[in-house]
Amino acid sequence: MVKHIVAWKLKSSAGGRDRQENASIMKERVEGLKDKIKEILQIEVGINVNTSSAAYDVVLYSEFKDMESLDVYQNHPEHLEVKAFVEEVTQDRIVVDYLV
């Protein structure tokens, strides 16, 4: 199994919306991929409540059967559409993929 974790720092505003609005849209869109991409075993998006300057704004936790399934997800047209929005509102991103 592969666990795929991503955290994003969002721009203070983008697309005419503030950080919190864009975080909510990200959560809805990313979690909505579960019904569209069969390779996703588990997906959860959290919006940060920590006020530390070191904290990121949004985090994704997801699980896939194997690296091939993760690759299918990452290149799926539905994911690429959501990714375009995420890139528009993001200033920084970190990612960790690990096998269990």
Contacts in CASP RR format, 6 or more apart in sequence:
PFRMAT RR
TARGET T0000
AUTHOR 0000-0000-0000
METHOD contacts of the structure
MODEL  1
MVKHIVAWKLKSSAGGRDRQENASIMKERVEGLKDKIKEILQIEVGINVN
TSSAAYDVVLYSEFKDMESLDVYQNHPEHLEVKAFVEEVTQDRIVVDYLV
1 41 0 8 1.000
1 63 0 8 1.000
1 64 0 8 1.000
1 65 0 8 1.000
1 66 0 8 1.000
1 99 0 8 1.000
1 100 0 8 1.000
2 63 0 8 1.000
2 64 0 8 1.000
2 65 0 8 1.000
2 66 0 8 1.000
2 67 0 8 1.000
2 69 0 8 1.000
2 70 0 8 1.000
2 97 0 8 1.000
2 98 0 8 1.000
2 99 0 8 1.000
2 100 0 8 1.000
3 61 0 8 1.000
3 62 0 8 1.000
3 63 0 8 1.000
3 96 0 8 1.000
3 97 0 8 1.000
3 98 0 8 1.000
3 99 0 8 1.000
3 100 0 8 1.000
4 60 0 8 1.000
4 61 0 8 1.000
4 62 0 8 1.000
4 63 0 8 1.000
4 64 0 8 1.000
4 70 0 8 1.000
4 73 0 8 1.000
4 95 0 8 1.000
4 96 0 8 1.000
4 97 0 8 1.000
5 59 0 8 1.000
5 60 0 8 1.000
5 61 0 8 1.000
5 62 0 8 1.000
5 95 0 8 1.000
5 96 0 8 1.000
5 97 0 8 1.000
6 59 0 8 1.000
6 60 0 8 1.000
6 93 0 8 1.000
6 94 0 8 1.000
6 95 0 8 1.000
7 56 0 8 1.000
7 58 0 8 1.000
7 59 0 8 1.000
7 60 0 8 1.000
7 93 0 8 1.000
7 94 0 8 1.000
7 95 0 8 1.000
8 26 0 8 1.000
8 56 0 8 1.000
8 57 0 8 1.000
8 58 0 8 1.000
8 59 0 8 1.000
8 86 0 8 1.000
8 90 0 8 1.000
8 92 0 8 1.000
8 93 0 8 1.000
9 56 0 8 1.000
9 57 0 8 1.000
9 90 0 8 1.000
9 91 0 8 1.000
9 92 0 8 1.000
9 93 0 8 1.000
10 19 0 8 1.000
10 22 0 8 1.000
10 23 0 8 1.000
10 26 0 8 1.000
10 57 0 8 1.000
10 58 0 8 1.000
10 89 0 8 1.000
10 90 0 8 1.000
10 91 0 8 1.000
11 19 0 8 1.000
11 22 0 8 1.000
11 89 0 8 1.000
11 90 0 8 1.000
11 91 0 8 1.000
12 18 0 8 1.000
12 19 0 8 1.000
13 19 0 8 1.000
14 22 0 8 1.000
14 88 0 8 1.000
14 89 0 8 1.000
15 22 0 8 1.000
15 88 0 8 1.000
15 89 0 8 1.000
17 25 0 8 1.000
17 89 0 8 1.000
19 57 0 8 1.000
20 47 0 8 1.000
22 89 0 8 1.000
23 47 0 8 1.000
23 48 0 8 1.000
23 57 0 8 1.000
23 58 0 8 1.000
24 47 0 8 1.000
25 85 0 8 1.000
25 89 0 8 1.000
26 45 0 8 1.000
26 58 0 8 1.000
26 85 0 8 1.000
26 86 0 8 1.000
26 89 0 8 1.000
27 45 0 8 1.000
27 46 0 8 1.000
27 47 0 8 1.000
27 58 0 8 1.000
29 82 0 8 1.000
29 85 0 8 1.000
29 86 0 8 1.000
30 43 0 8 1.000
30 45 0 8 1.000
30 60 0 8 1.000
30 82 0 8 1.000
30 86 0 8 1.000
31 43 0 8 1.000
31 44 0 8 1.000
31 45 0 8 1.000
32 43 0 8 1.000
33 40 0 8 1.000
33 43 0 8 1.000
33 73 0 8 1.000
33 76 0 8 1.000
33 78 0 8 1.000
33 79 0 8 1.000
33 82 0 8 1.000
34 40 0 8 1.000
34 43 0 8 1.000
36 76 0 8 1.000
36 78 0 8 1.000
37 72 0 8 1.000
37 73 0 8 1.000
37 76 0 8 1.000
37 78 0 8 1.000
37 79 0 8 1.000
39 64 0 8 1.000
39 65 0 8 1.000
39 69 0 8 1.000
39 70 0 8 1.000
39 72 0 8 1.000
39 73 0 8 1.000
39 76 0 8 1.000
40 62 0 8 1.000
40 63 0 8 1.000
40 64 0 8 1.000
40 73 0 8 1.000
41 62 0 8 1.000
41 63 0 8 1.000
41 64 0 8 1.000
41 65 0 8 1.000
41 69 0 8 1.000
42 61 0 8 1.000
42 62 0 8 1.000
42 63 0 8 1.000
43 60 0 8 1.000
43 61 0 8 1.000
43 62 0 8 1.000
43 63 0 8 1.000
44 60 0 8 1.000
44 61 0 8 1.000
44 62 0 8 1.000
45 58 0 8 1.000
45 59 0 8 1.000
45 60 0 8 1.000
45 61 0 8 1.000
46 58 0 8 1.000
46 59 0 8 1.000
46 60 0 8 1.000
47 57 0 8 1.000
47 58 0 8 1.000
48 55 0 8 1.000
48 56 0 8 1.000
48 57 0 8 1.000
48 58 0 8 1.000
48 59 0 8 1.000
56 92 0 8 1.000
56 94 0 8 1.000
62 73 0 8 1.000
64 70 0 8 1.000
64 73 0 8 1.000
67 97 0 8 1.000
67 99 0 8 1.000
70 97 0 8 1.000
73 79 0 8 1.000
END
